[in-house]
């Protein structure tokens, strides 16, 4: 179970695109503590959160990495099906 945080801990939120000032204010209000926003376009979508040494990644990048083998299998099957339609002798 994650450790409870102090109100003095800063919540760091990494997003793939900038947030508006209103969005940042809403997040800080909901978190009840200071929020720092960092931009990481490689996340693709979602967000990664870090506070007091605890880290949780809710990004699409993390989901793709978790399911890499499944995604590769789907892609290979797609390519094979596509190839058989284009060139049945291949």
C-alpha positions as CSV (number, residue, x, y, z in Angstrom):
1,X,0.0,0.0,0.0
2,X,1.4,3.4,-0.9
3,X,2.6,5.5,1.9
4,X,0.5,8.6,2.9
5,X,1.9,11.8,1.7
6,X,2.4,15.1,3.6
7,X,0.7,18.2,2.3
8,X,4.2,19.6,1.8
9,X,5.0,16.9,-0.8
10,X,4.9,18.1,-4.3
11,X,2.9,16.0,-6.8
12,X,4.7,15.8,-10.1
13,X,2.5,15.1,-13.1
14,X,4.0,14.3,-16.4
15,X,1.8,14.8,-19.4
16,X,2.4,14.5,-23.2
17,X,1.1,18.0,-23.8
18,X,0.9,21.2,-21.9
19,X,-2.1,21.8,-19.5
20,X,-3.9,25.1,-19.2
21,X,-3.5,27.2,-16.1
22,X,-7.1,26.3,-15.2
23,X,-6.4,22.5,-15.5
24,X,-3.3,22.9,-13.3
25,X,-5.2,24.8,-10.7
26,X,-8.0,22.2,-10.7
27,X,-5.4,19.4,-10.2
28,X,-3.7,21.2,-7.4
29,X,-7.1,21.9,-5.8
30,X,-8.1,18.2,-6.0
31,X,-4.7,17.0,-4.8
32,X,-4.7,19.5,-1.9
33,X,-1.0,20.2,-2.4
34,X,1.4,21.8,-4.8
35,X,1.5,20.4,-8.3
36,X,4.4,20.5,-10.8
37,X,3.7,19.8,-14.4
38,X,6.3,18.3,-16.7
39,X,5.9,17.7,-20.4
40,X,7.0,14.4,-21.9
41,X,5.6,13.9,-25.5
42,X,6.8,10.3,-25.5
43,X,4.0,9.4,-23.1
44,X,1.6,9.6,-26.1
45,X,-1.5,10.0,-23.9
46,X,-2.5,9.7,-20.2
47,X,-0.1,10.8,-17.5
48,X,2.6,9.7,-15.1
49,X,2.4,10.7,-11.4
50,X,5.2,11.0,-8.9
51,X,5.1,12.0,-5.2
52,X,7.6,11.4,-2.5
53,X,9.4,8.6,-4.3
54,X,6.2,6.8,-5.4
55,X,5.6,6.6,-9.2
56,X,2.6,5.4,-11.1
57,X,2.5,5.5,-14.9
58,X,-1.0,5.7,-16.5
59,X,0.4,6.7,-20.0
60,X,-0.3,5.0,-23.3
61,X,3.5,4.5,-23.6
62,X,3.4,2.3,-20.4
63,X,0.4,0.4,-21.6
64,X,2.1,-0.3,-25.0
65,X,5.2,-1.5,-23.2
66,X,3.2,-3.8,-20.9
67,X,1.4,-5.3,-23.9
68,X,4.3,-5.3,-26.4
69,X,4.2,-9.1,-27.1
70,X,0.5,-9.0,-27.7
71,X,0.7,-6.0,-30.0
72,X,3.6,-7.5,-32.0
73,X,1.5,-10.7,-32.5
74,X,-1.5,-8.6,-33.7
75,X,0.7,-6.7,-36.0
76,X,2.4,-9.8,-37.4
77,X,-1.0,-11.4,-38.0
78,X,-2.2,-8.2,-39.7
79,X,0.8,-8.1,-42.0
80,X,0.5,-11.8,-42.8
81,X,-3.2,-11.4,-43.7
82,X,-2.5,-8.3,-45.7
83,X,0.3,-10.0,-47.6
84,X,-1.9,-13.0,-48.5
85,X,-4.5,-10.7,-50.0
86,X,-2.0,-8.7,-52.0
87,X,0.1,-11.7,-53.1
88,X,-1.5,-15.1,-52.5
89,X,1.7,-16.8,-53.7
90,X,3.9,-15.1,-51.2
